[in-house]
Amino acid sequence: MSRYERWNAILELLSQEGRLSVEQAAEALVVSTATIRRDFDQLAQQQMLMRTRGGAVAQSVSYDLPLRYKTARHAGEKQRIAEAAAGLVTPGAIVGMNGGTTTSEVARALATRADPEIGFTIVTNALNIAAELTVRRHVKIVLTGGVARPQSYELIGPLASGVLEQVTLDIAFLGVDGIDAEAGASAHHEGEASVNNLLISRAAQVVVVADTSKIGRRAFARICPLGAIGTLITGEGLPDEDAARFADAGVKVIRA
């Protein structure tokens, strides 16, 4: 296992547990405690975790793992969110969506629920969503141009913006790295945030799809203020006080 593979594995464990001791990490990754101590120190220098006596804890600001490492996290919750999201789409609609594990689940749910005689259109900057749904004859795929970002499979940059400026959307599903009642929706990467902002600006209805681990989190780059979001679909474990904060800001909350 390379250093970077270890780092991703450590961050994945932290996302699940919230706290790790040196011994726990060493046992899980089958490496020495000295190696884990060095890894913890180097990750702490990059502000990807917080060092504690004998271990580490997850940062309050979420970090950017490659999409392939995120797929299994909160899988059941994301599938329920996707089913609820798919129920908001009318036959023949033009649907926008960015990349991410939750929006990928939304795309799958839409493809299986849609009337094959009518179908619908998906406009996306996500390579994996486009590749998976291209074989569905009742789904028209419009893929933006742009530069591919390996962590999320999203296309970003001026070429992506050029396509989005030419379309109108009935509904946009927005996956986020964080959503906060004060800070709004955010992403790890400023290029993704910029394209995502343009995507939702083209939509009549904006729906954030986010599992409960994203609630109250703030990532590096702001996508949009809360006022730009009409609906938040999240897990049934969302506390009532958090739901009330979003509702007070005018966001409809659906717990799936």
Secondary structure, 3 states (H helix, E strand, C coil): CCHHHHHHHHHHHHHHHCEEEHHHHHHHHCCCHHHHHHHHHHHHHCCCEEEECCEEEECCCCCCCCHHHHCCCCHHHHHHHHHHHHCCCCCCCEEEECCCHHHHHHHHHHHHHCCCCCCEEEEECEHHHHHHHCCCCCEEEEECCCEEECCCCEEECHHHHHHHCCCCEEEEEEECCEEECCCEEEECCHHHHHHHHHHHHCEEEEEEECCHHHECCCCCEEEECHHHCCEEEECCCCCHHHHHHHHHCCCEEEEC
